[in-house]
Amino acid sequence: MTSTPPSAEPQEYLESLMRAGKDAMKQFDDALVSAAGVGTKESLSSGRQLFPFAFIADLQREYFKQLWRFWNTAFLQTFAGGAHSDVAQARGDKRFKDEVWQEMPYYDLLKQSYLLGSRQLHEFVDRAQVDDKTKMQLRFYARQFIDAMSPSNFPATNPEVIRKAIETRSASLTGGMQNLIDDRQKGRITRVDESAFEVGRNLATTPGSVVFENELIQLIQYAPQTNEVEKTPLLFVPPCINKYYLLDLGAGNSLVEYAVAQGHQVFLISWRSAVSETEHLTWDDYRGRSKRLMLCSISPAPIAPMPSDSVSAARS
């Protein structure tokens, strides 16, 4: 099932993205204020001690101390070939893998300043005097903010983007803008050339048919490929954010193809993409109603629902 592209104009769409960003930042700011105990009714009424501002001052002092060190290092690199002063990156972080981030003082300082600010924000959140739930929310908001503000996300501060634009005479930038426009028209973000794949041709090629559907799912039953099949059906339940064909990518690369070839009765759920018509539904609808109707469809006698323990369910 596919989603319906939104009908809003591009300007309205961009404005909605900006509003969503502002809302996210406000939630983060509110969470920080709550963590610091500033101006909250609870802190004023209970009279409890506010978040230690001495700790915040220490963080700020350490931040500017490190920042000054980076400025000195950048100066020495430029005029005297001095050594680097690095803030440790997370393992597997590939945002600054290009050698320019290390060799050019401007980009090195930009990277180090960003990593230092990220570390300071993490330390503030980790040492906030709040309950576990609030701290988990703070960590989530902090991670979103830190990732969004990375200099690698912006063309003007990403040396790889600038170099590619020069090499292609800005064709890479115009191509990127065209991809953004295409994604806007589709109503979703794409990361590959979708025209290279076609369901039934080189994707999801195992023969099957839809035997049940409702507003949340389609249930696919695959044709048997052996003379005898197992009595107990095998039901695949992929995560609702994934497409069903992740389990049936193509010939020789398909879990569904393999299971059918082993003599199993195979059923697979295809979740409907989230659209405005289903925004009133909750997780109870996903877990309850669809499961009950689906098991009725798998049963040889749909009038009498098959008990859940009569079906082997596989979750991916």
Long-range contacts (C-beta under 8 A, 24 or more apart in sequence): 1-218, 1-270, 1-271, 1-272, 1-273, 2-273, 3-187, 3-188, 3-273, 3-274, 3-275, 4-187, 4-275, 4-276, 5-185, 5-186, 5-187, 6-187, 10-181, 10-184, 13-184, 21-148, 24-141, 24-144, 24-145, 25-145, 27-141, 28-141, 28-142, 28-144, 28-145, 31-134, 31-137, 31-138, 31-141, 32-124, 32-138, 34-130, 34-134, 35-124, 35-125, 35-128, 35-129, 35-130, 35-134, 35-135, 35-138, 36-128, 37-129, 51-128, 51-129, 52-129, 55-127, 56-124, 59-120, 59-123, 59-124, 62-120, 63-116, 63-117, 63-120, 66-116, 67-113, 67-116, 70-109, 70-112, 70-113, 70-116, 71-109, 73-108, 73-109, 74-105, 74-106, 74-108, 74-109, 75-105, 77-105, 77-108, 78-105, 84-108, 85-112, 86-112, 87-112, 87-115, 87-116, 87-119, 88-115, 89-115, 95-150, 95-152, 96-152, 98-159, 98-160, 100-159, 100-160, 100-163, 101-159, 104-159, 107-157, 107-159, 110-151, 110-157, 111-151, 114-149, 114-150, 114-151, 118-146, 121-145, 121-146, 122-146, 199-245, 202-250, 203-245, 203-248, 203-249, 203-250, 204-244, 204-245, 204-248, 204-249, 204-250, 205-248, 205-250, 205-251, 205-254, 205-257, 206-248, 206-254, 206-256, 206-257, 206-260, 208-256, 208-266, 208-268, 210-270, 211-267, 211-297, 212-293, 212-294, 212-296, 212-297, 214-289, 214-290, 214-293, 215-272, 215-277, 215-278, 215-281, 216-271, 216-272, 216-278, 216-281, 216-285, 216-286, 216-289, 216-290, 217-269, 217-270, 217-271, 217-272, 217-290, 217-294, 218-269, 218-270, 218-272, 219-267, 219-268, 219-269, 219-270, 219-294, 219-297, 219-298, 220-244, 220-267, 220-268, 220-269, 220-270, 221-265, 221-266, 221-267, 222-256, 222-260, 222-266, 222-267, 222-268, 223-260, 224-260, 224-263, 224-265, 225-260, 225-261, 226-260, 226-261, 226-262, 226-263, 228-263, 229-263, 229-264, 229-265, 230-263, 230-264, 230-265, 232-265, 232-310, 232-311, 232-312, 233-264, 233-265, 233-266, 233-267, 233-298, 233-311, 233-312, 234-259, 234-264, 234-265, 234-266, 234-267, 234-312, 234-314, 235-267, 235-268, 235-269, 235-294, 235-298, 235-311, 235-312, 235-313, 235-314, 236-266, 236-267, 236-268, 236-269, 236-313, 236-314, 236-316, 237-269, 237-313, 237-314, 237-315, 237-316, 238-268, 238-269, 238-271, 238-315, 238-316, 239-315, 239-316, 240-271, 240-286, 241-271, 242-271, 242-316, 243-270, 244-268, 244-269, 244-270, 244-271, 246-316, 247-316, 267-294, 267-298, 269-294
